Amino acid sequence: MHNIIESDLGAALGNDMVKDCVGLKWRFFLKPDDVYVDDWGMTWRYVCNDFGVFTEIADFPLAGDKVKLESFTIPDPDEQTQYEPFKQLKNRYG
């Protein structure tokens, strides 16, 4: 999930730009579930080790069968909720 506090830290340190993105980067911690599927059909899982907790891709939607490509649908790039973090950052920082 997008964390606006990270942007505040950059602004406090004098950074003259705020970075945000749409896509895979924000899928890493998309949901609190131990295992979840994102809107690209990728299955993610949380992993805990001696260094902390992270997520990793557990399964790919097209893995193992090229025929799956024929019916695969990518997420709608015009779906507006994915751009909400941009709007929040623009409102916050101008």
N, CA, C and O atoms as a GROMACS GRO file, in nm:
protein
  376
    1MET      N    1   0.083  -0.118   0.000
    1MET     CA    2   0.000   0.000   0.000
    1MET      C    3   0.087   0.125   0.000
    1MET      O    4   0.199   0.125   0.051
    2HIS      N    5   0.034   0.227  -0.057
    2HIS     CA    6   0.108   0.352  -0.063
    2HIS      C    7   0.123   0.411   0.076
    2HIS      O    8   0.027   0.415   0.153
    3ASN      N    9   0.243   0.456   0.108
    3ASN     CA   10   0.269   0.511   0.241
    3ASN      C   11   0.313   0.656   0.226
    3ASN      O   12   0.427   0.682   0.188
    4ILE      N   13   0.224   0.749   0.255
    4ILE     CA   14   0.253   0.891   0.236
    4ILE      C   15   0.359   0.941   0.334
    4ILE      O   16   0.420   1.045   0.309
    5ILE      N   17   0.382   0.870   0.442
    5ILE     CA   18   0.485   0.910   0.539
    5ILE      C   19   0.624   0.907   0.475
    5ILE      O   20   0.707   0.992   0.507
    6GLU      N   21   0.650   0.812   0.387
    6GLU     CA   22   0.777   0.807   0.316
    6GLU      C   23   0.801   0.936   0.238
    6GLU      O   24   0.913   0.986   0.234
    7SER      N   25   0.696   0.989   0.178
    7SER     CA   26   0.706   1.114   0.103
    7SER      C   27   0.733   1.230   0.197
    7SER      O   28   0.810   1.320   0.163
    8ASP      N   29   0.671   1.229   0.313
    8ASP     CA   30   0.694   1.336   0.411
    8ASP      C   31   0.841   1.337   0.454
    8ASP      O   32   0.899   1.445   0.472
    9LEU      N   33   0.902   1.222   0.470
    9LEU     CA   34   1.042   1.214   0.508
    9LEU      C   35   1.129   1.280   0.402
    9LEU      O   36   1.218   1.358   0.433
   10GLY      N   37   1.103   1.247   0.277
   10GLY     CA   38   1.180   1.308   0.169
   10GLY      C   39   1.164   1.459   0.166
   10GLY      O   40   1.262   1.530   0.146
   11ALA      N   41   1.044   1.507   0.185
   11ALA     CA   42   1.020   1.652   0.188
   11ALA      C   43   1.093   1.716   0.306
   11ALA      O   44   1.150   1.824   0.293
   12ALA      N   45   1.091   1.649   0.422
   12ALA     CA   46   1.158   1.703   0.540
   12ALA      C   47   1.309   1.709   0.521
   12ALA      O   48   1.376   1.795   0.580
   13LEU      N   49   1.364   1.620   0.439
   13LEU     CA   50   1.507   1.619   0.412
   13LEU      C   51   1.546   1.714   0.299
   13LEU      O   52   1.664   1.724   0.264
   14GLY      N   53   1.447   1.782   0.243
   14GLY     CA   54   1.475   1.881   0.140
   14GLY      C   55   1.470   1.831  -0.002
   14GLY      O   56   1.511   1.902  -0.094
   15ASN      N   57   1.419   1.710  -0.024
   15ASN     CA   58   1.406   1.662  -0.161
   15ASN      C   59   1.312   1.753  -0.239
   15ASN      O   60   1.210   1.797  -0.187
   16ASP      N   61   1.348   1.780  -0.364
   16ASP     CA   62   1.264   1.869  -0.444
   16ASP      C   63   1.166   1.792  -0.534
   16ASP      O   64   1.097   1.853  -0.615
   17MET      N   65   1.161   1.659  -0.520
   17MET     CA   66   1.065   1.578  -0.595
   17MET      C   67   1.004   1.474  -0.503
   17MET      O   68   1.065   1.430  -0.405
   18VAL      N   69   0.882   1.436  -0.536
   18VAL     CA   70   0.813   1.328  -0.467
   18VAL      C   71   0.785   1.221  -0.572
   18VAL      O   72   0.731   1.251  -0.678
   19LYS      N   73   0.821   1.098  -0.542
   19LYS     CA   74   0.806   0.988  -0.639
   19LYS      C   75   0.689   0.899  -0.599
   19LYS      O   76   0.668   0.870  -0.482
   20ASP      N   77   0.616   0.857  -0.699
   20ASP     CA   78   0.510   0.759  -0.680
   20ASP      C   79   0.502   0.676  -0.807
   20ASP      O   80   0.553   0.718  -0.911
   21CYS      N   81   0.439   0.562  -0.801
   21CYS     CA   82   0.423   0.482  -0.922
   21CYS      C   83   0.297   0.397  -0.911
   21CYS      O   84   0.238   0.381  -0.804
   22VAL      N   85   0.259   0.344  -1.024
   22VAL     CA   86   0.146   0.253  -1.034
   22VAL      C   87   0.200   0.122  -1.087
   22VAL      O   88   0.289   0.120  -1.172
   23GLY      N   89   0.147   0.013  -1.037
   23GLY     CA   90   0.189  -0.116  -1.092
   23GLY      C   91   0.247  -0.208  -0.989
   23GLY      O   92   0.208  -0.208  -0.872
   24LEU      N   93   0.341  -0.287  -1.035
   24LEU     CA   94   0.395  -0.396  -0.954
   24LEU      C   95   0.453  -0.350  -0.821
   24LEU      O   96   0.438  -0.419  -0.720
   25LYS      N   97   0.519  -0.235  -0.818
   25LYS     CA   98   0.584  -0.191  -0.695
   25LYS      C   99   0.488  -0.190  -0.576
   25LYS      O  100   0.525  -0.229  -0.466
   26TRP      N  101   0.367  -0.147  -0.598
   26TRP     CA  102   0.271  -0.135  -0.487
   26TRP      C  103   0.199  -0.265  -0.459
   26TRP      O  104   0.109  -0.267  -0.374
   27ARG      N  105   0.233  -0.372  -0.524
   27ARG     CA  106   0.172  -0.502  -0.499
   27ARG      C  107   0.241  -0.577  -0.384
   27ARG      O  108   0.186  -0.672  -0.330
   28PHE      N  109   0.361  -0.533  -0.349
   28PHE     CA  110   0.438  -0.607  -0.249
   28PHE      C  111   0.367  -0.620  -0.115
   28PHE      O  112   0.380  -0.724  -0.050
   29PHE      N  113   0.295  -0.521  -0.074
   29PHE     CA  114   0.223  -0.526   0.054
   29PHE      C  115   0.079  -0.482   0.033
   29PHE      O  116   0.026  -0.401   0.109
   30LEU      N  117   0.017  -0.536  -0.071
   30LEU     CA  118  -0.117  -0.494  -0.111
   30LEU      C  119  -0.223  -0.530  -0.008
   30LEU      O  120  -0.314  -0.450   0.017
   31LYS      N  121  -0.215  -0.646   0.051
   31LYS     CA  122  -0.317  -0.693   0.145
   31LYS      C  123  -0.250  -0.756   0.266
   31LYS      O  124  -0.137  -0.803   0.257
   32PRO      N  125  -0.319  -0.758   0.379
   32PRO     CA  126  -0.260  -0.818   0.500
   32PRO      C  127  -0.270  -0.970   0.504
   32PRO      O  128  -0.212  -1.033   0.593
   33ASP      N  129  -0.341  -1.031   0.411
   33ASP     CA  130  -0.357  -1.177   0.410
   33ASP      C  131  -0.222  -1.246   0.390
   33ASP      O  132  -0.134  -1.193   0.322
   34ASP      N  133  -0.206  -1.365   0.449
   34ASP     CA  134  -0.081  -1.440   0.434
   34ASP      C  135  -0.049  -1.470   0.288
   34ASP      O  136   0.066  -1.465   0.246
   35VAL      N  137  -0.152  -1.499   0.210
   35VAL     CA  138  -0.142  -1.523   0.067
   35VAL      C  139  -0.254  -1.446   0.000
   35VAL      O  140  -0.368  -1.451   0.045
   36TYR      N  141  -0.223  -1.375  -0.107
   36TYR     CA  142  -0.328  -1.300  -0.179
   36TYR      C  143  -0.297  -1.295  -0.327
   36TYR      O  144  -0.184  -1.320  -0.369
   37VAL      N  145  -0.398  -1.263  -0.406
   37VAL     CA  146  -0.386  -1.251  -0.550
   37VAL      C  147  -0.413  -1.106  -0.587
   37VAL      O  148  -0.514  -1.049  -0.546
   38ASP      N  149  -0.322  -1.045  -0.665
   38ASP     CA  150  -0.342  -0.906  -0.705
   38ASP      C  151  -0.425  -0.896  -0.833
   38ASP      O  152  -0.467  -0.998  -0.887
   39ASP      N  153  -0.447  -0.775  -0.880
   39ASP     CA  154  -0.533  -0.758  -0.998
   39ASP      C  155  -0.466  -0.801  -1.128
   39ASP      O  156  -0.531  -0.800  -1.233
   40TRP      N  157  -0.339  -0.839  -1.126
   40TRP     CA  158  -0.272  -0.897  -1.241
   40TRP      C  159  -0.282  -1.050  -1.239
   40TRP      O  160  -0.237  -1.116  -1.332
   41GLY      N  161  -0.341  -1.105  -1.132
   41GLY     CA  162  -0.352  -1.249  -1.119
   41GLY      C  163  -0.231  -1.316  -1.057
   41GLY      O  164  -0.221  -1.438  -1.054
   42MET      N  165  -0.137  -1.234  -1.006
   42MET     CA  166  -0.017  -1.288  -0.942
   42MET      C  167  -0.048  -1.322  -0.797
   42MET      O  168  -0.110  -1.244  -0.726
   43THR      N  169  -0.004  -1.438  -0.754
   43THR     CA  170  -0.023  -1.480  -0.615
   43THR      C  171   0.101  -1.441  -0.536
   43THR      O  172   0.213  -1.473  -0.574
   44TRP      N  173   0.078  -1.371  -0.425
   44TRP     CA  174   0.185  -1.324  -0.337
   44TRP      C  175   0.172  -1.392  -0.202
   44TRP      O  176   0.061  -1.430  -0.162
   45ARG      N  177   0.283  -1.408  -0.131
   45ARG     CA  178   0.279  -1.462   0.004
   45ARG      C  179   0.380  -1.387   0.092
   45ARG      O  180   0.485  -1.343   0.046
   46TYR      N  181   0.343  -1.375   0.217
   46TYR     CA  182   0.433  -1.314   0.315
   46TYR      C  183   0.531  -1.420   0.363
   46TYR      O  184   0.494  -1.535   0.384
   47VAL      N  185   0.655  -1.379   0.380
   47VAL     CA  186   0.761  -1.467   0.428
   47VAL      C  187   0.826  -1.399   0.548
   47VAL      O  188   0.856  -1.280   0.544
   48CYS      N  189   0.846  -1.475   0.653
   48CYS     CA  190   0.912  -1.422   0.773
   48CYS      C  191   1.041  -1.500   0.793
   48CYS      O  192   1.042  -1.624   0.793
   49ASN      N  193   1.151  -1.426   0.811
   49ASN     CA  194   1.278  -1.491   0.840
   49ASN      C  195   1.350  -1.412   0.949
   49ASN      O  196   1.291  -1.324   1.011
   50ASP      N  197   1.476  -1.442   0.973
   50ASP     CA  198   1.551  -1.376   1.080
   50ASP      C  199   1.572  -1.227   1.057
   50ASP      O  200   1.606  -1.153   1.149
   51PHE      N  201   1.552  -1.182   0.932
   51PHE     CA  202   1.577  -1.042   0.898
   51PHE      C  203   1.450  -0.958   0.892
   51PHE      O  204   1.458  -0.836   0.880
   52GLY      N  205   1.334  -1.021   0.899
   52GLY     CA  206   1.209  -0.946   0.894
   52GLY      C  207   1.103  -1.016   0.813
   52GLY      O  208   1.107  -1.138   0.795
   53VAL      N  209   1.009  -0.938   0.766
   53VAL     CA  210   0.897  -0.991   0.689
   53VAL      C  211   0.899  -0.925   0.552
   53VAL      O  212   0.921  -0.805   0.540
   54PHE      N  213   0.876  -1.003   0.449
   54PHE     CA  214   0.868  -0.950   0.314
   54PHE      C  215   0.766  -1.032   0.236
   54PHE      O  216   0.720  -1.136   0.283
   55THR      N  217   0.732  -0.984   0.117
   55THR     CA  218   0.643  -1.062   0.031
   55THR      C  219   0.722  -1.111  -0.089
   55THR      O  220   0.821  -1.050  -0.130
   56GLU      N  221   0.676  -1.222  -0.145
   56GLU     CA  222   0.735  -1.275  -0.266
   56GLU      C  223   0.625  -1.330  -0.355
   56GLU      O  224   0.517  -1.365  -0.309
   57ILE      N  225   0.654  -1.336  -0.483
   57ILE     CA  226   0.558  -1.393  -0.577
   57ILE      C  227   0.559  -1.544  -0.561
   57ILE      O  228   0.664  -1.608  -0.570
   58ALA      N  229   0.441  -1.601  -0.537
   58ALA     CA  230   0.428  -1.744  -0.516
   58ALA      C  231   0.380  -1.816  -0.641
   58ALA      O  232   0.408  -1.935  -0.660
   59ASP      N  233   0.308  -1.744  -0.729
   59ASP     CA  234   0.258  -1.807  -0.851
   59ASP      C  235   0.228  -1.698  -0.954
   59ASP      O  236   0.183  -1.588  -0.919
   60PHE      N  237   0.252  -1.729  -1.078
   60PHE     CA  238   0.228  -1.638  -1.188
   60PHE      C  239   0.103  -1.682  -1.264
   60PHE      O  240   0.080  -1.801  -1.280
   61PRO      N  241   0.022  -1.588  -1.310
   61PRO     CA  242  -0.105  -1.625  -1.374
   61PRO      C  243  -0.087  -1.701  -1.505
   61PRO      O  244  -0.178  -1.774  -1.546
   62LEU      N  245   0.025  -1.686  -1.571
   62LEU     CA  246   0.046  -1.752  -1.700
   62LEU      C  247   0.145  -1.868  -1.692
   62LEU      O  248   0.183  -1.924  -1.795
   63ALA      N  249   0.184  -1.905  -1.572
   63ALA     CA  250   0.286  -2.009  -1.554
   63ALA      C  251   0.239  -2.144  -1.609
   63ALA      O  252   0.127  -2.188  -1.583
   64GLY      N  253   0.327  -2.206  -1.684
   64GLY     CA  254   0.308  -2.345  -1.724
   64GLY      C  255   0.221  -2.372  -1.843
   64GLY      O  256   0.214  -2.487  -1.887
   65ASP      N  257   0.154  -2.272  -1.900
   65ASP     CA  258   0.063  -2.302  -2.010
   65ASP      C  259   0.046  -2.179  -2.098
   65ASP      O  260  -0.019  -2.082  -2.058
   66LYS      N  261   0.103  -2.182  -2.217
   66LYS     CA  262   0.093  -2.068  -2.308
   66LYS      C  263  -0.051  -2.042  -2.353
   66LYS      O  264  -0.082  -1.931  -2.395
   67VAL      N  265  -0.137  -2.141  -2.344
   67VAL     CA  266  -0.277  -2.124  -2.382
   67VAL      C  267  -0.346  -2.022  -2.290
   67VAL      O  268  -0.440  -1.954  -2.332
   68LYS      N  269  -0.298  -2.010  -2.165
   68LYS     CA  270  -0.356  -1.914  -2.072
   68LYS      C  271  -0.345  -1.771  -2.124
   68LYS      O  272  -0.427  -1.686  -2.088
   69LEU      N  273  -0.246  -1.744  -2.206
   69LEU     CA  274  -0.224  -1.611  -2.260
   69LEU      C  275  -0.344  -1.564  -2.343
   69LEU      O  276  -0.376  -1.445  -2.345
   70GLU      N  277  -0.410  -1.658  -2.412
   70GLU     CA  278  -0.523  -1.623  -2.496
   70GLU      C  279  -0.640  -1.566  -2.417
   70GLU      O  280  -0.715  -1.484  -2.470
   71SER      N  281  -0.657  -1.607  -2.293
   71SER     CA  282  -0.770  -1.559  -2.213
   71SER      C  283  -0.729  -1.459  -2.104
   71SER      O  284  -0.814  -1.412  -2.028
   72PHE      N  285  -0.599  -1.428  -2.097
   72PHE     CA  286  -0.551  -1.337  -1.992
   72PHE      C  287  -0.593  -1.194  -2.023
   72PHE      O  288  -0.580  -1.146  -2.136
   73THR      N  289  -0.644  -1.126  -1.922
   73THR     CA  290  -0.685  -0.986  -1.936
   73THR      C  291  -0.602  -0.902  -1.840
   73THR      O  292  -0.599  -0.928  -1.720
   74ILE      N  293  -0.535  -0.800  -1.894
   74ILE     CA  294  -0.459  -0.712  -1.807
   74ILE      C  295  -0.554  -0.616  -1.737
   74ILE      O  296  -0.664  -0.591  -1.786
   75PRO      N  297  -0.513  -0.561  -1.621
   75PRO     CA  298  -0.597  -0.463  -1.553
   75PRO      C  299  -0.622  -0.340  -1.640
   75PRO      O  300  -0.538  -0.304  -1.723
   76ASP      N  301  -0.735  -0.277  -1.621
   76ASP     CA  302  -0.774  -0.160  -1.698
   76ASP      C  303  -0.688  -0.040  -1.660
   76ASP      O  304  -0.693   0.005  -1.546
   77PRO      N  305  -0.608   0.014  -1.754
   77PRO     CA  306  -0.524   0.129  -1.721
   77PRO      C  307  -0.605   0.257  -1.694
   77PRO      O  308  -0.552   0.354  -1.639
   78ASP      N  309  -0.731   0.257  -1.732
   78ASP     CA  310  -0.817   0.373  -1.708
   78ASP      C  311  -0.890   0.366  -1.574
   78ASP      O  312  -0.961   0.460  -1.538
   79GLU      N  313  -0.872   0.258  -1.500
   79GLU     CA  314  -0.937   0.243  -1.370
   79GLU      C  315  -0.876   0.346  -1.275
   79GLU      O  316  -0.756   0.340  -1.245
   80GLN      N  317  -0.957   0.440  -1.228
   80GLN     CA  318  -0.907   0.560  -1.162
   80GLN      C  319  -0.858   0.541  -1.018
   80GLN      O  320  -0.777   0.621  -0.972
   81THR      N  321  -0.904   0.441  -0.946
   81THR     CA  322  -0.861   0.429  -0.806
   81THR      C  323  -0.711   0.403  -0.794
   81THR      O  324  -0.651   0.436  -0.692
   82GLN      N  325  -0.649   0.344  -0.897
   82GLN     CA  326  -0.505   0.319  -0.892
   82GLN      C  327  -0.424   0.448  -0.896
   82GLN      O  328  -0.306   0.448  -0.861
   83TYR      N  329  -0.487   0.557  -0.938
   83TYR     CA  330  -0.418   0.686  -0.946
   83TYR      C  331  -0.446   0.776  -0.826
   83TYR      O  332  -0.396   0.889  -0.820
   84GLU      N  333  -0.523   0.728  -0.732
   84GLU     CA  334  -0.558   0.809  -0.615
   84GLU      C  335  -0.434   0.855  -0.537
   84GLU      O  336  -0.432   0.970  -0.493
   85PRO      N  337  -0.332   0.771  -0.517
   85PRO     CA  338  -0.213   0.820  -0.446
   85PRO      C  339  -0.149   0.940  -0.515
   85PRO      O  340  -0.098   1.030  -0.447
   86PHE      N  341  -0.150   0.944  -0.649
   86PHE     CA  342  -0.095   1.060  -0.720
   86PHE      C  343  -0.173   1.186  -0.683
   86PHE      O  344  -0.114   1.291  -0.656
   87LYS      N  345  -0.304   1.174  -0.681
   87LYS     CA  346  -0.388   1.289  -0.648
   87LYS      C  347  -0.361   1.337  -0.506
   87LYS      O  348  -0.355   1.457  -0.480
   88GLN      N  349  -0.345   1.243  -0.413
   88GLN     CA  350  -0.316   1.279  -0.275
   88GLN      C  351  -0.182   1.350  -0.264
   88GLN      O  352  -0.170   1.450  -0.193
   89LEU      N  353  -0.081   1.299  -0.332
   89LEU     CA  354   0.050   1.364  -0.327
   89LEU      C  355   0.047   1.503  -0.391
   89LEU      O  356   0.109   1.596  -0.340
   90LYS      N  357  -0.024   1.516  -0.501
   90LYS     CA  358  -0.035   1.647  -0.566
   90LYS      C  359  -0.103   1.747  -0.474
   90LYS      O  360  -0.059   1.862  -0.463
   91ASN      N  361  -0.211   1.703  -0.408
   91ASN     CA  362  -0.280   1.792  -0.314
   91ASN      C  363  -0.192   1.827  -0.194
   91ASN      O  364  -0.198   1.938  -0.142
   92ARG      N  365  -0.111   1.731  -0.153
   92ARG     CA  366  -0.027   1.753  -0.034
   92ARG      C  367   0.094   1.843  -0.062
   92ARG      O  368   0.128   1.928   0.020
   93TYR      N  369   0.158   1.823  -0.177
   93TYR     CA  370   0.283   1.891  -0.205
   93TYR      C  371   0.275   1.994  -0.318
   93TYR      O  372   0.369   2.072  -0.337
   94GLY      N  373   0.167   1.995  -0.391
   94GLY     CA  374   0.153   2.092  -0.500
   94GLY      C  375   0.219   2.050  -0.628
   94GLY      O  376   0.214   2.123  -0.727
   0.00000   0.00000   0.00000
